[in-house]
């Protein structure tokens, strides 16, 4: 896969401390980002239930970045996945540098955003002039 960048930082005991993956904003990247997030969560000590929640949330966030961040399919862009572990928390961010969210016809959260909010312990949406970042936090000890 072209335009691929991956960085994984390891702690002094072998555990993972940070993750950074940047891929092209294409539908095929969603599965790769989901796999990276699953592996990172498992290495951080997440239970299988949390790993499943992480995979679902990252899949939704990545899909949103690809579809809504870059609605002009001819445009080139990237989706970045960043992860960190601090104390008993796993934090994952999915970021694009695209168009951002637009008002939905219903005026509320879309299904994917609602789902991400339900499976994570907290969700924040950060919008800037050039892109959107969704920050998801998961408690490692539930």
C-alpha positions in Angstrom: 0.0 0.0 0.0 1.5 3.3 -1.0 1.9 6.4 1.2 2.1 4.2 4.3 3.8 5.3 7.5 3.9 3.3 10.8 5.7 4.0 14.1 5.4 1.9 17.2 7.1 2.9 20.4 7.9 0.2 23.0 8.2 0.6 26.7 11.2 -0.7 28.7 9.3 -4.0 29.7 8.2 -4.9 26.2 4.7 -3.3 26.3 3.5 -0.8 23.7 3.5 2.8 24.6 2.5 4.6 21.4 1.3 3.9 17.9 1.2 6.1 14.8 0.0 4.9 11.4 -0.8 7.0 8.4 -2.5 5.6 5.4 -4.2 6.9 2.2 -7.8 7.8 2.7 -9.2 4.9 0.8 -11.7 2.2 1.8 -9.0 -0.5 1.8 -7.2 1.4 4.6 -10.1 1.0 7.1 -9.3 -2.7 7.7 -5.6 -2.0 8.1 -6.3 0.7 10.7 -8.7 -1.5 12.5 -6.1 -4.3 12.7 -3.4 -1.9 14.0 -5.8 -0.7 16.7 -6.8 -4.2 17.7 -3.1 -5.3 18.0 -2.3 -2.2 20.0 -5.2 -2.6 22.4 -4.4 -6.3 23.0 -0.7 -5.4 23.6 -1.8 -2.8 26.1 -3.6 -5.4 28.1 -7.1 -4.8 27.0 -9.7 -7.5 27.5 -11.2 -9.2 24.5 -14.4 -7.2 25.0 -12.4 -3.9 24.9 -10.4 -5.0 21.9 -13.7 -5.7 20.1 -15.0 -2.3 21.1 -11.8 -0.6 19.9 -12.0 -2.4 16.6 -15.6 -1.3 16.1 -15.0 2.3 17.1 -11.8 2.6 14.9 -13.6 1.1 12.0 -16.4 3.7 12.3 -14.0 6.6 12.8 -11.8 5.5 9.9 -14.8 5.0 7.6 -16.1 8.5 8.5 -12.7 10.0 7.7 -12.5 8.3 4.3 -16.1 9.1 3.3 -16.9 12.4 4.9 -13.4 13.9 5.2 -12.7 13.5 1.5 -16.1 13.5 -0.3 -14.4 14.3 -3.6 -13.1 10.8 -4.4 -10.5 12.2 -6.8 -8.9 14.1 -4.0 -5.9 12.6 -2.3 -5.7 12.6 1.5 -4.6 10.5 4.5 -6.1 9.1 7.6 -3.9 8.9 10.7 -4.3 6.6 13.7 -2.5 7.5 16.9 -2.6 5.6 20.1 -1.2 5.9 23.6 -1.4 4.2 26.9 -1.3 6.1 30.2 -2.0 4.5 33.5 -5.1 2.4 33.0 -6.3 4.3 29.9 -6.0 3.5 26.2 -6.4 6.6 24.0 -6.8 6.4 20.2 -7.2 9.2 17.7 -8.3 9.0 14.1 -7.5 12.2 12.1 -8.0 13.4 8.6 -7.1 16.7 7.0 -10.3 16.8 4.9 -13.5 18.7 4.7 -14.9 17.9 8.2 -18.5 17.2 9.3 -21.4 18.8 7.6 -24.9 19.2 9.2 -26.8 15.9 9.0 -30.4 16.0 7.6 -31.7 14.8 11.0 -29.7 17.4 12.9 -28.3 14.8 15.3 -25.4 12.4 15.6 -25.0 9.9 12.8 -25.3 6.2 13.7 -21.5 5.7 13.6 -20.8 8.6 16.0 -23.5 7.4 18.4 -22.0 3.9 18.2 -18.4 5.2 18.9 -19.7 7.1 21.9 -21.5 4.0 23.3 -18.6 1.6 23.0 -15.9 4.0 24.3 -15.6 5.5 27.8 -15.3 8.9 26.2 -15.3 10.5 22.8 -14.3 13.9 21.7 -14.6 15.4 18.2 -12.1 18.1 17.3 -12.8 20.1 14.2 -10.3 22.4 12.6 -10.1 24.3 9.3 -8.2 21.4 7.8 -9.6 18.3 9.2 -11.3 16.4 12.0 -9.9 14.3 14.9 -11.9 11.8 16.8 -10.4 11.0 20.2 -11.6 7.8 21.9 -10.6 6.7 25.4 -11.1 3.2 26.8 -10.5 2.1 30.4 -8.2 -0.9 30.4 -9.5 -2.0 33.8 -13.2 -2.3 33.8 
